[in-house]
Amino acid sequence: MSGWFDTIWADDLPSRAVTVYMYLRSRADREGKCFPSVRTISRDTKLSMSTVRRALDDLVNTGYIQKQPRWRANGAKSSNQYVFRI
């Protein structure tokens, strides 16, 4: 198995964080970036939106991902971009 897969299971993370991490990994491009909305992650993983937000916080706080805000051309907020540490 790959290094990131072994590491995520070895760390003492809640199952919600592991689930969201695996989901984001499956959506990431070759540069380790993706930008699904919390609503999309929630729908696809069958986790509540508040659980997804807690999982994302877990992943940011442990350094597995960086969360970067994105903005639309009209200045409105868009979904965040998630970048994996590589």
N, C-alpha and C positions, 0 to 999 in steps of 0.2 A: 504494500500500500504506500501511498505517497506520504511525505513528511507532514503536510498539513493535516491530513486525515488522522494520522497517528497522534498528533499533538492535540487536536481538539478533543479526542476521546480521553487522553491522558490527564488533561487539566480538570479541575474540580468545578466545572461549569454546570449550571442548571440545564435540564433537558430542553427547555424552551430556547436557550441560547444555541445549543448544538443544532436543534432543528432549523432555526433561522439561519445559522451559519451555513449549513449544508444547502439550504435553499438558495441563499445568495451566491454560494460557490457555483451552483448549477446554472445561475443566470449571468455570471460574470463573463466578460470578454477576455481576450488573451492578455490584456494589460491588468487584469484583476479588478475591473470596475463594472459596476452595474447600478441601476437606479430605479428599482421597482418601488412603488408607493407602499406605505404601511398597509393600506387597504388591500392592495394586491397580494402582499405577503400574507396577510391575515386570511384572505380568501383561499389562497393556494395551499397554505399549511394547516388550515382549519383551527388556527389559534385566534383568540380575540385580539382586537387591535391594541388593547392595553398590554396584553401579554407580549405581543410583538415589540411594542415600544420598550418594555422592560428588557427583553432579549437583546435588542439593539444597544441599549445602554450597557448591558453586561459585556457585549462584544467590544464596544468602544472603550469601556473602562479597563478591560483586560488587554487592550492593544491588538485584538484580532482584526479589527477594521477601523478605518477612519470614516467619519461622516462629514460630507461636504455639502453645504446648501447649493441649490441650483435655482436660477431665476428665469422666468419667461421674458420675452422681448418687451412686454408691456410693464415689467417690473413686479409682476405677481410671483409669489413663491411657487416653485415646482417641487417635485419629489427630490429627496436628497440623493446624492451619489455616494455609494459605498465603495471604498477602496480597500483591498486586502493588503496586509503586510506580506511582502514576498521575500 
